[in-house]
Amino acid sequence: MVTMTVAPGVDTTGIDIEGAKAAYYSFVNLSDQIVHDPTQQWESEIRKYAVEPAVTDALDEINNMRKQNVRSIGHTKYSATLISVGLNEVNLRICTDSSGLDTVNRSTGQSVKADQHGNHPQSASMVRNDSGTWFLREIHGFPGVTC
């Protein structure tokens, strides 16, 4: 589940906020699919919604899950707030609630302790290309911080 609001005082006049929201929603929905089956080849799907460095970051996360022989079950909830806008860029503050997600060993199905579960903040930037399509450019977590 994903929700998105606009922070008080942020003027979105003339900005395609709905396009940015749709791109963000699509990326996080894809992310939810990826963690359930990291063994698939996801790069072409990721590139539909993200540009560098977010593409490389996502592929690195997938490779880490493969190496650790884990996958996730359950779902993450995202609550995003649009905190700044420009003609071709928007920035988000996100509270990610992964308390409904469990990381399991792909071979045994046993739960694996993971340090990423619970509520944690992220920041993200979305950019629009010359044809008007929005993409996730960057997403950063803040380890050890909760929201």
Residue frames relative to the residue before (quaternion, step in Angstrom):
aa qw qx qy qz dx dy dz
M 1.0000 0.0000 0.0000 0.0000 0.00 0.00 0.00
V 0.0790 -0.7917 0.6057 0.0029 3.54 -1.01 0.91
T 0.0212 -0.7576 0.6517 0.0306 3.54 -1.03 0.85
M 0.0442 -0.7915 0.6088 0.0308 3.56 -1.15 0.59
T 0.0518 -0.7761 0.6285 0.0018 3.53 -1.01 0.94
V 0.4077 -0.6638 0.5592 0.2837 3.54 -1.33 0.17
A 0.4706 -0.6810 0.4852 0.2816 3.58 -0.82 1.01
P 0.5960 -0.5689 0.4232 0.3769 3.59 -1.11 0.66
G 0.8077 0.2928 -0.2205 0.4617 3.55 -1.02 0.83
V 0.5774 0.5649 -0.3922 0.4401 3.60 1.24 -0.11
D 0.2450 -0.7860 0.5571 0.1088 3.56 -0.62 1.17
T 0.1145 -0.8200 0.5602 0.0254 3.57 -0.56 1.18
T 0.2920 0.7855 -0.4999 0.2188 3.59 1.24 0.26
G 0.8448 0.1579 -0.1400 0.4917 3.56 -0.85 1.02
I 0.6177 0.5224 -0.3447 0.4761 3.59 1.26 0.07
D 0.4205 -0.7041 0.5188 0.2413 3.57 -0.96 0.91
I 0.0850 -0.8378 0.5392 0.0123 3.55 0.43 1.26
E 0.6288 0.5460 -0.3445 0.4334 3.60 0.98 -0.77
G 0.6378 0.5197 -0.3247 0.4666 3.59 1.04 -0.71
A 0.6475 0.5038 -0.3101 0.4804 3.57 1.01 -0.82
K 0.6354 0.5232 -0.3251 0.4656 3.59 0.98 -0.85
A 0.6626 0.5172 -0.3104 0.4440 3.58 0.87 -0.97
A 0.6577 0.5014 -0.3134 0.4666 3.59 0.96 -0.82
Y 0.6459 0.5053 -0.3194 0.4748 3.59 0.97 -0.82
Y 0.6430 0.5202 -0.3192 0.4626 3.60 0.90 -0.92
S 0.6651 0.5104 -0.3056 0.4515 3.57 0.90 -0.94
F 0.6604 0.5058 -0.3170 0.4557 3.58 0.95 -0.83
V 0.7076 0.4457 -0.2957 0.4618 3.62 0.78 -0.89
N 0.6094 0.5264 -0.3617 0.4698 3.60 1.08 -0.56
L 0.6315 0.5052 -0.3231 0.4915 3.57 1.04 -0.75
S 0.6237 0.5465 -0.3374 0.4455 3.60 0.96 -0.83
D 0.6298 0.5323 -0.3232 0.4643 3.55 1.03 -0.81
Q 0.6529 0.4978 -0.3106 0.4790 3.60 1.00 -0.77
I 0.6479 0.5526 -0.3179 0.4168 3.56 0.93 -0.93
V 0.6993 0.4730 -0.3008 0.4436 3.62 0.78 -0.93
H 0.6100 0.5393 -0.3571 0.4577 3.59 1.20 -0.37
D 0.8052 0.0505 -0.0160 0.5907 3.59 1.13 -0.58
P 0.0429 -0.8510 0.5233 0.0028 3.59 0.38 1.21
T 0.5442 0.6361 -0.4043 0.3685 3.62 1.21 -0.12
Q 0.5764 0.5916 -0.3778 0.4184 3.60 1.21 -0.38
Q 0.4883 -0.6154 0.5237 0.3296 3.56 -1.31 0.27
W 0.0917 -0.8619 0.4984 -0.0188 3.57 -0.28 1.29
E 0.4448 0.7463 -0.4456 0.2162 3.61 1.15 -0.34
S 0.6779 0.4893 -0.3231 0.4435 3.63 0.79 -0.88
E 0.6417 0.5064 -0.3242 0.4761 3.61 1.05 -0.69
I 0.6325 0.5329 -0.3292 0.4557 3.59 0.97 -0.85
R 0.6762 0.5146 -0.2930 0.4384 3.58 0.94 -0.89
K 0.5432 0.5974 -0.4083 0.4258 3.61 1.21 -0.20
Y 0.8056 0.2807 -0.1006 0.5119 3.59 1.13 -0.69
A 0.7754 0.2852 -0.1426 0.5451 3.61 1.23 -0.24
V 0.1912 -0.7262 0.6468 0.1328 3.52 -1.36 0.45
E 0.6756 -0.4724 0.3580 0.4384 3.56 -1.29 0.12
P 0.5906 -0.1545 -0.7903 -0.0514 1.58 -2.09 1.38
A 0.4237 0.7317 -0.4599 0.2711 3.63 1.23 -0.06
V 0.6043 0.5574 -0.3678 0.4345 3.62 1.05 -0.69
T 0.6875 0.4746 -0.2839 0.4706 3.58 0.79 -1.01
D 0.6319 0.5309 -0.3357 0.4539 3.60 0.96 -0.80
A 0.6666 0.4944 -0.3041 0.4677 3.60 0.92 -0.88
L 0.6630 0.4974 -0.3091 0.4664 3.59 0.93 -0.85
D 0.6166 0.5332 -0.3426 0.4671 3.60 1.06 -0.69
E 0.6451 0.5144 -0.3188 0.4664 3.60 0.97 -0.83
I 0.6395 0.5159 -0.3213 0.4708 3.58 0.98 -0.85
N 0.6648 0.5012 -0.3059 0.4618 3.59 0.89 -0.91
N 0.6224 0.5262 -0.3417 0.4680 3.60 1.03 -0.71
M 0.6502 0.5033 -0.3239 0.4680 3.59 0.95 -0.81
R 0.6322 0.5262 -0.3297 0.4634 3.60 1.01 -0.79
K 0.6752 0.5044 -0.2935 0.4512 3.57 0.87 -0.99
Q 0.7097 0.4359 -0.2488 0.4944 3.57 1.04 -0.78
N 0.3500 -0.7662 0.4645 0.2733 3.58 1.35 -0.10
V 0.5020 0.6346 -0.4329 0.3974 3.57 0.92 0.94
R 0.0575 -0.7330 0.6733 0.0784 3.49 -1.42 0.25
S 0.3927 -0.7134 0.5218 0.2542 3.56 -1.23 0.18
I 0.1463 -0.7373 0.6493 0.1158 3.50 -1.30 0.52
G 0.6597 0.4471 -0.3706 0.4770 3.55 -1.08 0.70
H 0.4042 -0.7157 0.5216 0.2288 3.55 -1.27 -0.24
T 0.3618 -0.6987 0.5809 0.2084 3.51 -1.30 0.55
K 0.2450 -0.7349 0.6117 0.1602 3.56 -1.17 0.66
Y 0.1465 -0.7902 0.5931 0.0478 3.54 -1.01 0.89
S 0.0490 -0.7642 0.6427 0.0211 3.55 -0.95 0.91
A 0.0442 -0.8383 0.5422 -0.0370 3.56 -0.25 1.31
T 0.1289 -0.7546 0.6391 0.0742 3.52 -1.16 0.74
L 0.3522 -0.7116 0.5713 0.2080 3.54 -0.84 1.03
I 0.1206 -0.8522 0.5083 0.0291 3.58 -0.45 1.19
S 0.7981 -0.0135 -0.0269 0.6017 3.60 1.19 -0.31
V 0.1412 -0.7917 0.5918 0.0558 3.54 -1.17 0.65
G 0.0438 -0.7267 0.6833 0.0562 3.48 -1.35 0.49
L 0.7362 -0.4133 0.2707 0.4626 3.57 -1.21 0.13
N 0.8241 0.1465 -0.0427 0.5455 3.59 0.91 -0.91
E 0.7323 0.3371 -0.2337 0.5437 3.60 1.18 0.44
V 0.0220 -0.7516 0.6580 0.0411 3.52 -1.16 0.70
N 0.2206 -0.7651 0.5927 0.1209 3.54 -1.15 0.66
L 0.1861 -0.8004 0.5681 0.0438 3.51 -0.98 0.97
R 0.1868 -0.6870 0.6834 0.1617 3.51 -1.33 0.50
I 0.0862 -0.8304 0.5496 -0.0287 3.56 -0.68 1.12
C 0.1618 -0.7157 0.6653 0.1377 3.52 -1.14 0.72
T 0.1499 -0.8019 0.5775 0.0307 3.52 -0.57 1.24
D 0.1178 -0.7936 0.5962 0.0289 3.56 -0.67 1.16
S 0.0069 0.8213 -0.5683 0.0499 3.55 -0.23 1.28
S 0.2890 0.7768 -0.5110 0.2280 3.58 1.17 0.53
G 0.6798 0.4685 -0.2905 0.4837 3.61 1.19 -0.42
L 0.6063 0.5435 -0.3341 0.4747 3.55 1.31 0.21
D 0.0774 -0.7763 0.6237 0.0489 3.56 -1.04 0.77
T 0.2850 -0.7308 0.5957 0.1730 3.56 -1.02 0.83
V 0.0387 -0.8131 0.5799 -0.0326 3.55 -0.78 1.09
N 0.5568 -0.5600 0.4951 0.3624 3.51 -1.31 0.46
R 0.4659 -0.7038 0.4565 0.2813 3.61 -0.77 1.00
S 0.6886 0.4907 -0.2908 0.4478 3.60 1.02 -0.68
T 0.8041 0.3051 -0.1376 0.4913 3.57 0.85 -0.98
G 0.3899 -0.7206 0.4830 0.3090 3.59 1.14 -0.55
Q 0.4878 0.6686 -0.4355 0.3541 3.59 1.26 0.00
S 0.5535 -0.6192 0.4573 0.3181 3.52 -1.11 0.81
V 0.1843 -0.7639 0.6137 0.0771 3.53 -1.05 0.86
K 0.4633 -0.6613 0.5033 0.3077 3.58 -0.85 0.88
A 0.0070 0.7871 -0.6159 0.0319 3.55 -0.89 0.96
D 0.4149 -0.7352 0.4843 0.2298 3.55 -1.00 0.78
Q 0.6041 0.6033 -0.3462 0.3889 3.61 1.22 -0.02
H 0.5697 0.6276 -0.3892 0.3605 3.62 1.17 -0.15
G 0.5947 0.5119 -0.4437 0.4329 3.53 -1.14 0.75
N 0.6369 -0.5034 0.4022 0.4233 3.55 -1.24 -0.40
H 0.1347 0.7860 -0.5956 0.0968 3.56 -0.80 0.98
P 0.4520 -0.7076 0.4780 0.2579 3.57 -1.04 0.80
Q 0.0731 -0.7513 0.6534 0.0573 3.49 -1.32 0.51
S 0.1904 -0.7115 0.6471 0.1971 3.52 -1.33 0.22
A 0.0510 -0.8005 0.5971 0.0039 3.55 -1.09 0.71
S 0.1532 -0.7547 0.6246 0.1296 3.52 -1.22 0.51
M 0.1920 -0.7477 0.6307 0.0799 3.50 -1.09 0.91
V 0.0975 -0.7922 0.6005 0.0480 3.58 -1.02 0.80
R 0.3006 -0.7390 0.5792 0.1675 3.53 -1.20 0.64
N 0.3471 -0.7431 0.5326 0.2090 3.57 -0.88 0.95
D 0.7504 -0.4224 0.2718 0.4297 3.58 -1.31 0.08
S 0.6841 0.4628 -0.2953 0.4803 3.60 1.13 -0.51
G 0.6027 -0.6138 0.3345 0.3849 3.59 1.30 0.09
T 0.5163 0.6357 -0.4180 0.3931 3.60 1.27 0.14
W 0.3235 -0.7548 0.5462 0.1654 3.57 -0.95 0.96
F 0.0477 -0.7822 0.6212 -0.0050 3.55 -1.15 0.78
L 0.4739 -0.6019 0.5478 0.3361 3.54 -1.26 0.46
R 0.1971 -0.7910 0.5690 0.1082 3.59 -0.81 0.98
E 0.8083 -0.0399 0.0695 0.5833 3.57 0.84 -0.93
I 0.0072 0.7502 -0.6604 -0.0305 3.49 -1.27 0.53
H 0.0592 -0.8065 0.5880 -0.0171 3.55 -0.85 1.01
G 0.2608 -0.7433 0.5970 0.1520 3.52 -1.06 0.84
F 0.2943 -0.7270 0.5935 0.1806 3.51 -1.33 0.27
P 0.2460 -0.8163 0.5054 0.1333 3.59 0.18 1.30
G 0.8134 0.2663 -0.2137 0.4709 3.53 -1.04 0.84
V 0.6498 0.4725 -0.3090 0.5089 3.58 1.28 -0.10
T 0.1735 -0.7799 0.5915 0.1084 3.57 -1.03 0.75
C 0.2030 -0.7670 0.5933 0.1357 3.55 -1.28 0.30
